[in-house]
Amino acid sequence: MWMETLFEGVLRVLTPLGPRYVKPSFSERLYLLWIFRNFHTLPVKVLSSRQQRWIENICTQHGFISLHAVSGSWEARVVGTLEQRPPVEVADLPARRPNQSVTEAVPQFAADVQQQ
């Protein structure tokens, strides 16, 4: 199984459109095995900027292949899975009014603390 992955393995990239597969060269698979040595799935954020650029180059250089091109027991041939999730945009929240009971309690609490 390990030898199949080394000689015929693919990189799975999880995108918002679904999983995509890249067929890297032998030396690239060797490096990918090193990257995914401890975890089978990694988010992009845990990779160094150099590794991120390197994987982007692989994806553009080799392009994505279809799942049918990965015939046989394709699950055994996945070197690793890279999660590429879209950045989460935080919407501007409306301004909140202060809670009246808290506003009244704070000066009383501060006065009690000063007396002690």
Backbone as CSV, one residue per row, in Angstrom:
resi,resn,N_x,N_y,N_z,CA_x,CA_y,CA_z,C_x,C_y,C_z
1,MET,0.825,-1.190,0.000,0.000,0.000,0.000,0.871,1.256,0.000
2,TRP,1.906,1.279,0.815,2.776,2.447,0.883,3.510,2.647,-0.438
3,MET,3.923,1.535,-1.065,4.635,1.618,-2.338,3.702,2.087,-3.448
4,GLU,2.433,1.638,-3.426,1.458,2.114,-4.407,1.280,3.619,-4.287
5,THR,1.201,4.090,-3.064,1.042,5.521,-2.833,2.254,6.286,-3.344
6,LEU,3.435,5.743,-3.133,4.653,6.416,-3.571,4.742,6.472,-5.094
7,PHE,4.361,5.398,-5.784,4.519,5.344,-7.227,3.310,5.842,-8.007
8,GLU,2.119,5.787,-7.427,0.914,6.162,-8.170,0.004,7.105,-7.395
9,GLY,0.468,7.667,-6.297,-0.394,8.458,-5.425,-0.827,9.784,-6.009
10,VAL,-1.931,10.279,-5.492,-2.472,11.574,-5.889,-2.684,12.431,-4.645
11,LEU,-2.735,13.722,-4.853,-3.038,14.675,-3.789,-4.497,15.058,-3.926
12,ARG,-5.259,14.927,-2.846,-6.663,15.349,-2.841,-6.725,16.755,-2.261
13,VAL,-7.382,17.655,-2.997,-7.561,19.035,-2.541,-9.055,19.258,-2.370
14,LEU,-9.469,19.531,-1.136,-10.885,19.799,-0.865,-11.164,21.267,-1.136
15,THR,-12.009,21.542,-2.111,-12.366,22.907,-2.486,-13.852,23.119,-2.207
16,PRO,-14.322,24.351,-2.279,-15.763,24.579,-2.096,-16.614,23.858,-3.143
17,LEU,-16.022,23.533,-4.292,-16.752,22.823,-5.342,-16.691,21.314,-5.194
18,GLY,-15.962,20.836,-4.201,-15.815,19.403,-3.981,-14.359,18.995,-4.091
19,PRO,-14.070,17.701,-3.899,-12.677,17.256,-3.940,-12.119,17.273,-5.367
20,ARG,-10.866,17.690,-5.482,-10.138,17.681,-6.748,-8.872,16.881,-6.519
21,TYR,-8.345,16.274,-7.575,-7.177,15.409,-7.457,-6.072,15.895,-8.381
22,VAL,-4.836,15.836,-7.880,-3.658,16.246,-8.637,-2.702,15.061,-8.683
23,LYS,-2.144,14.801,-9.867,-1.188,13.689,-10.030,0.221,14.277,-10.085
24,PRO,0.933,14.316,-8.946,2.283,14.883,-8.917,3.330,13.897,-9.462
25,SER,4.521,14.406,-9.698,5.622,13.550,-10.139,6.134,12.724,-8.951
26,PHE,7.048,11.820,-9.221,7.573,10.944,-8.166,8.238,11.743,-7.053
27,SER,9.110,12.690,-7.420,9.807,13.477,-6.390,8.818,14.354,-5.613
28,GLU,7.793,14.860,-6.289,6.780,15.658,-5.602,5.963,14.788,-4.643
29,ARG,5.662,13.547,-5.038,4.951,12.632,-4.134,5.793,12.314,-2.913
30,LEU,7.086,12.182,-3.114,7.987,11.913,-1.996,7.933,13.056,-0.979
31,TYR,7.959,14.286,-1.461,7.876,15.445,-0.570,6.497,15.527,0.082
32,LEU,5.440,15.202,-0.675,4.088,15.210,-0.100,3.952,14.165,0.999
33,LEU,4.577,13.013,0.811,4.563,12.007,1.881,5.222,12.547,3.139
34,TRP,6.258,13.353,2.972,6.917,13.963,4.123,5.988,14.979,4.792
35,ILE,5.306,15.785,3.993,4.393,16.788,4.549,3.254,16.117,5.314
36,PHE,2.708,15.029,4.756,1.562,14.348,5.364,1.991,13.146,6.207
37,ARG,3.201,13.159,6.716,3.722,11.996,7.445,2.962,11.706,8.736
38,ASN,2.447,12.719,9.411,1.759,12.514,10.690,0.247,12.610,10.594
39,PHE,-0.247,13.307,9.570,-1.686,13.512,9.419,-2.081,13.243,7.983
40,HIS,-3.234,12.618,7.807,-3.701,12.333,6.458,-4.392,13.549,5.842
41,THR,-4.960,14.428,6.678,-5.640,15.630,6.218,-5.052,16.834,6.930
42,LEU,-4.737,17.874,6.153,-4.167,19.096,6.719,-4.873,20.314,6.149
43,PRO,-5.156,21.311,6.985,-5.640,22.581,6.445,-4.462,23.374,5.885
44,VAL,-4.748,24.253,4.953,-3.698,25.032,4.300,-2.946,25.891,5.315
45,LYS,-3.622,26.360,6.342,-3.009,27.282,7.308,-1.820,26.689,8.055
46,VAL,-1.755,25.372,8.200,-0.653,24.780,8.958,0.614,24.640,8.117
47,LEU,0.496,24.814,6.811,1.668,24.728,5.947,2.421,26.046,5.959
48,SER,3.723,25.963,5.752,4.515,27.188,5.658,4.168,27.885,4.340
49,SER,4.525,29.151,4.235,4.228,29.889,3.004,4.956,29.265,1.811
50,ARG,6.143,28.748,2.046,6.897,28.066,0.978,6.163,26.815,0.506
51,GLN,5.653,26.026,1.448,4.905,24.817,1.097,3.595,25.156,0.389
52,GLN,2.948,26.237,0.814,1.710,26.660,0.159,1.969,27.041,-1.288
53,ARG,3.029,27.821,-1.526,3.387,28.200,-2.897,3.738,26.974,-3.724
54,TRP,4.451,26.016,-3.117,4.867,24.809,-3.806,3.643,23.988,-4.245
55,ILE,2.670,23.848,-3.357,1.460,23.092,-3.695,0.635,23.838,-4.738
56,GLU,0.574,25.160,-4.651,-0.125,25.934,-5.682,0.528,25.716,-7.045
57,ASN,1.861,25.666,-7.074,2.567,25.409,-8.328,2.241,24.025,-8.874
58,ILE,2.174,23.036,-7.997,1.823,21.680,-8.432,0.428,21.677,-9.053
59,CYS,-0.513,22.334,-8.394,-1.890,22.352,-8.892,-1.980,23.039,-10.256
60,THR,-1.253,24.131,-10.446,-1.311,24.827,-11.732,-0.498,24.097,-12.800
61,GLN,0.590,23.505,-12.408,1.469,22.813,-13.348,0.828,21.531,-13.876
62,HIS,0.306,20.701,-12.997,-0.234,19.404,-13.394,-1.732,19.464,-13.687
63,GLY,-2.419,20.415,-13.107,-3.864,20.504,-13.291,-4.576,19.394,-12.534
64,PHE,-5.869,19.521,-12.429,-6.667,18.535,-11.726,-7.036,17.401,-12.672
65,ILE,-7.088,16.191,-12.133,-7.504,15.032,-12.912,-8.852,14.565,-12.390
66,SER,-9.565,13.800,-13.199,-10.871,13.309,-12.769,-10.703,12.105,-11.852
67,LEU,-11.731,11.805,-11.122,-11.715,10.666,-10.211,-11.587,9.364,-10.993
68,HIS,-12.092,9.329,-12.222,-12.020,8.122,-13.043,-10.594,7.818,-13.475
69,ALA,-9.750,8.852,-13.554,-8.349,8.629,-13.913,-7.603,7.927,-12.786
70,VAL,-8.138,8.029,-11.586,-7.551,7.361,-10.433,-8.298,6.045,-10.266
71,SER,-7.944,5.065,-11.065,-8.706,3.819,-11.082,-8.255,2.870,-9.985
72,GLY,-9.001,1.816,-9.811,-8.655,0.814,-8.808,-9.019,1.286,-7.416
73,SER,-8.208,0.895,-6.451,-8.459,1.307,-5.071,-7.874,2.703,-4.874
74,TRP,-8.588,3.704,-5.357,-8.079,5.074,-5.368,-7.875,5.617,-3.972
75,GLU,-8.657,5.167,-3.008,-8.514,5.681,-1.637,-7.149,5.327,-1.064
76,ALA,-6.610,4.170,-1.457,-5.300,3.753,-0.964,-4.182,4.561,-1.605
77,ARG,-4.473,5.212,-2.717,-3.438,5.945,-3.446,-3.431,7.440,-3.146
78,VAL,-4.238,7.898,-2.225,-4.250,9.318,-1.861,-3.095,9.572,-0.899
79,VAL,-2.156,10.414,-1.331,-0.988,10.736,-0.506,-1.435,11.527,0.721
80,GLY,-2.309,12.483,0.501,-2.816,13.310,1.583,-3.962,14.167,1.088
81,THR,-4.679,14.733,2.011,-5.821,15.585,1.686,-5.541,16.979,2.224
82,LEU,-5.658,17.954,1.351,-5.432,19.343,1.721,-6.764,20.060,1.741
83,GLU,-7.092,20.672,2.874,-8.355,21.399,3.005,-8.140,22.848,2.619
84,GLN,-8.792,23.269,1.548,-8.750,24.669,1.147,-10.139,25.240,1.333
85,ARG,-10.336,25.859,2.466,-11.640,26.436,2.757,-11.605,27.919,2.431
86,PRO,-12.717,28.450,1.923,-12.736,29.880,1.624,-12.640,30.691,2.905
87,PRO,-12.019,31.866,2.838,-11.920,32.687,4.045,-13.303,33.114,4.529
88,VAL,-13.467,33.110,5.814,-14.739,33.489,6.407,-14.777,35.000,6.563
89,GLU,-15.812,35.596,5.986,-15.965,37.048,6.099,-16.865,37.349,7.287
90,VAL,-16.400,38.242,8.144,-17.160,38.607,9.330,-17.989,39.835,8.998
91,ALA,-19.277,39.708,9.132,-20.169,40.833,8.852,-20.095,41.837,9.995
92,ASP,-20.256,43.101,9.652,-20.267,44.137,10.681,-21.548,44.007,11.495
93,LEU,-21.390,43.850,12.788,-22.541,43.728,13.671,-23.065,45.108,14.035
94,PRO,-24.364,45.252,14.199,-24.902,46.547,14.593,-24.447,46.899,16.011
95,ALA,-24.360,48.194,16.265,-23.942,48.651,17.591,-24.987,48.234,18.625
96,ARG,-24.499,47.790,19.772,-25.407,47.339,20.824,-25.556,48.425,21.869
97,ARG,-26.776,48.545,22.373,-27.024,49.484,23.463,-26.576,48.827,24.755
98,PRO,-26.016,49.595,25.679,-25.615,49.002,26.950,-26.840,48.557,27.746
99,ASN,-26.689,47.480,28.460,-27.760,46.952,29.293,-27.933,47.891,30.487
100,GLN,-29.143,48.354,30.694,-29.412,49.344,31.728,-29.110,48.801,33.124
101,SER,-29.431,47.526,33.386,-29.196,46.984,34.729,-27.699,46.893,35.018
102,VAL,-26.905,46.603,34.004,-25.453,46.542,34.199,-24.907,47.943,34.424
103,THR,-25.403,48.906,33.666,-24.948,50.293,33.812,-25.224,50.820,35.213
104,GLU,-26.357,50.447,35.796,-26.690,50.905,37.143,-25.902,50.155,38.207
105,ALA,-25.553,48.884,37.962,-24.891,48.060,38.968,-23.404,48.369,39.097
106,VAL,-22.766,48.822,38.027,-21.319,49.040,38.059,-20.933,50.143,39.047
107,PRO,-21.560,51.337,39.059,-21.164,52.350,40.040,-21.404,51.893,41.487
108,GLN,-22.491,51.166,41.712,-22.770,50.667,43.057,-21.692,49.664,43.481
109,PHE,-21.295,48.763,42.559,-20.249,47.787,42.853,-18.924,48.483,43.132
110,ALA,-18.603,49.495,42.349,-17.353,50.235,42.556,-17.360,50.952,43.900
111,ALA,-18.508,51.473,44.304,-18.593,52.154,45.597,-18.425,51.166,46.736
112,ASP,-18.983,49.964,46.607,-18.842,48.932,47.629,-17.388,48.492,47.765
113,VAL,-16.685,48.369,46.659,-15.284,47.947,46.679,-14.426,49.014,47.351
114,GLN,-14.711,50.293,47.090,-13.931,51.394,47.684,-14.145,51.460,49.197
115,GLN,-15.319,51.104,49.685,-15.585,51.151,51.113,-14.817,50.058,51.839
116,GLN,-14.551,48.952,51.212,-13.847,47.849,51.875,-12.418,48.174,51.886
